[in-house]
Amino acid sequence: MNTHQRSFRPAIGRIQANHVSIRLGRGSSAFEAVRDASFEVSPGEFVCLLRPSGCGKSTLLGALAGHIKPAAGVLSVDGQPVKDPHPERGIVFQHHTLFPWKNARDNVAFGLKMRGVKRGQRRLEAEKMLDLVGLNGFAGRYPGQLSGGMQQRVEIARVLVNQPRLLLMDEPFAALDALTRLRDIDEALLLADRIIVMQAQPGRIHKEITVPFERPRMTEIIASGEFMRLKHHCLHLLHSDRRGDTLPRLSPLGL
């Protein structure tokens, strides 16, 4: 094997959804939360799901994490069907799930402990992640001693420390700021490479939008004509499918 072959590492984190439908509940109370969803996310791509409330976005993320099994179709990551939860598919929920009896460092290090990483190494890795999310100096604080936004950053660090192939986030910034229906779309346009707009129940893929802005993105682009045009387009897509509450929700899907 030559040097080039030895150094080659294929990109990881490709998501493929092939005609996925998901049903929730049993018997007469069962309903279709997601219907015939097909899409692909490339390695390294940042994709946001934008949707009216109750269209199955959280259900779809739960299925990608391995917590929910589709009724039809296939979800795969790097060519392997998703069957069960795995640390390589990390998920950050809207509300933190931190252990209240563990400090921030030990919460972040918990996954490493379960994998058998030695104490000194997992302590070091946890503190690196806390520094990454802006919590340097708070490693010894317990969740009850942190603000809601700080707790959510600990939650993000706890997922990132496992170096997942895929990072799934279910409205992870809700605790960091009070998002209005317009700012949800602003977040999507500022963060994402692509936006997938979903329809109301049953959740279906309505439209995919490629975000044309180069990186790094400065907040000044919010005032640009192209930003406003895309924002108006997203609002039109959401309001054209108005069924009750159409408050847009944001969810980064793949990193």
C-alpha positions, 0 to 999 in steps of 0.5 A: 500500500502506498503512502497516499492510500495509507493516508486516505480517510473517507469522509464520515457522517452521510445521512440518507433517508429513503421514503421514510414514514413513521407512525406513533402510538398504537391502535386507534390512537396511532397517527402518521407523524412523518410520511414518505420523507427522502433526503440526503445530507453530505459529510460536513454539511450543516442542514436545518429542518424548518417546519410548522409546529407538530410536523414530525421534525422531532420524530424524524430526529429521534429515528435518526438517533435510533430511538424510534423505528420507521414504519416504512423506508430506510434511514442510514448513516454512512451506508449502515441502516440505523437500528439502535442508539449509538454514541456516534450519533449524538443528539442534543435535546431542547431541554437539558438532561444533565445529572443534577448530582454531577458537576459540569465536568463529570456530566460531560465526562459521563459518556467517556466513563461508560466507554472505559476511558481512564479518569485523568484522560476523561477529565482532560477531554471534558474540560477541553469541551467545556472551554470550547463552549465558553464554560472555562472555570465552571467545571466544578459547578452543578446544574442547579448553579448554572443558568439555563443557557449554561446548562444547555452548553454543558449538554452540547459539550457532553455530546461533542466529547464523544466525537460523534459522526453525526450531531443531531440537535432538536431546537438546542438554542431555545434555552439560550435565547427567546426565539421568535418566529422570525428569528428561527428563520434568521438562525437557519439562514445564518447557520445552515448550508441547506434548509429543508422545509417540512409541511404540517402533519403528516410531516413531509418534505415540502421544499429544499433551499440551498443557502448561498452565503459564503463562510464565515458569515457575519451577522451583517448579512441579515440586512442584505437584500438576498437574506431578506429575499430568502427569509420571505421565501421561507415564511411564504412556504411555512404560511402556505401550509397553514394548519393551526399553529404555524410557528417555525421551529429550527433544528440543525440536523447534520454536522 
